[in-house]
Amino acid sequence: MDSYDTPIHTVERRRTPRVIKDADAYFTRGAHYAMPARGSLDRSTARKATAGKPSTFVDQMTMRCLALGILCMASMMAIIVFSDPAHAESRLKDIADFEGVRDNPLMGYGLVVGLNGTGDKLKNNEFTSQSLIAFLERQGVNTRGTELKSKNVAAVTVTASLPPFSRTGGKINVTVSAMGDAKSLQGGMLLASALYGADGEVYAVAQGPISIAGFEAGGASATVTKGVPTNGFIANGATIEREVNFSLNAMPSLNIGLRNPDITTAKHVAQVINKHLGVDAAEMIDPGTVRLHVPIDYKDKTTALLAEIEGLPIQTDQVAKVVIDESSGTIVMGENVRIDTVAVAQGNLVVRVEETTQISQPNTLAPATAQTAATTTTNISTEESKAKTTILQRGATLRELVAGLNALGVGPRDLITILQTIKTAGALQAEIVAK
């Protein structure tokens, strides 16, 4: 028989198994879930309902689209159910410090020369005079028994910070501060000054021209000062002469110190590190410390281990806290601040005291001894604004707390008092820190 004479229903019966095969590819047991007939929950019932009826290409495409749609819906539901809620995260290197990786403070004493008459008065600063005499003697100049009157020299303290793993010959910045009554260090040159560490050893030597951010100018009756001209800065002004002996790679374990200790954050740090490394290498010691044991794969490669974990995202958490600076009227509140149901009323009492001076002059018939007299009249008035009341519901968030207090029209000073009063009433679930 020629292929053109083949009945249509015969061709369609050959295509029918392909539809069921496609369903089996999307579902583990597709034969139990394929629904070729509407309302049918059983494959055999569906086959009987459609027996003898030719299926079309449109029916096949409908089945495939239905299977694909069900698969997509199942995937979307799985993503919604099993996905974690969004949280603010920070890198480990931004919230913690690694043991041994820190700066070391350095300090020294020196002389600044070349000042334009703005240095120390030697007769008022004995230490400057003695330092100048000792410096001149080291240069072979004997000034013993003479009176020095130079105004171009100032005694200063020199401070710097030695970065971790600094090497000999490196450069670091230094800060220079006047010790005596020098008016300005502008234009001065710091003579070679040794910088000492906490162990008394010399770690750097500083020298160079001083740059200052302020200035002082004035005349006989007025003086203008901007910034602090007695503090200076020398960029790369010190040369490192001694290194700090510390072998980070040889450490079998080290501590990770949180900059803001919190027990929940420390727990998250340990969990994230262990999940990334695949071993229980980190453990929480206290709210501010996580102990990291170097795995065997990173033996003698501790630096590589820290480079791998320092960029891990950490979900941070902090105690609810309200920081109040009464001197400037500044208030800073964390997002976890909550309050119980409380009603707040705020009103202002204004008392005005006005004094008016009146001049009384003698009239034409007054005796010759009469004199002009000044009398003062005092007027006192009080004004109390209408008190405003707002109710803050239990569990109110930071946004609701601020909105409710702003509705009262209170300023920073009144807001400080209100927050302290709410805390006293036991309705503020946060710690208040007053500076």
Buried (B, 14 or more C-beta within 10 A) or exposed (E): EEEEEEEEEEEBEEEBEEBBEBBBEBBEEBEEBBBBBEEBEEBEEBBEBBEEEBBEEEBBEBBBEBBEEBEEEEEEEEEEEEEEEEEEEBEBBEBBEBBBBBEBEBEBBBBBBBBEEBBBBBEEBEEBBEBBBEBBEEEEEEBEEEEEEBBBBBBBBBBBBBBEEBEEEBEBEBBBEBBBEBBBBBBBBBBEBBBBBEEEEEBBBBBBBBBBEBEBEEEEEEEEEEEBBBBBBBEEBBBBBBBBEEEBEEBEEBBBBBEEBBBEBBBBBBBBBBEEBEEEBBBBBEBBBBBBBBBEEBEEBBBEBBEBBBEBEBBBBEEBBBBBBBEEEEBEBBEBBBBBEBEBEBEEEEEEEEEEEEEEEEEEEEEEEEEEEEEEEEEEEEEEEEEEEBEBEEEBEBEBBBEBBEEBEBEEEBBBEBBBEBBEEEBBBBEBEEE
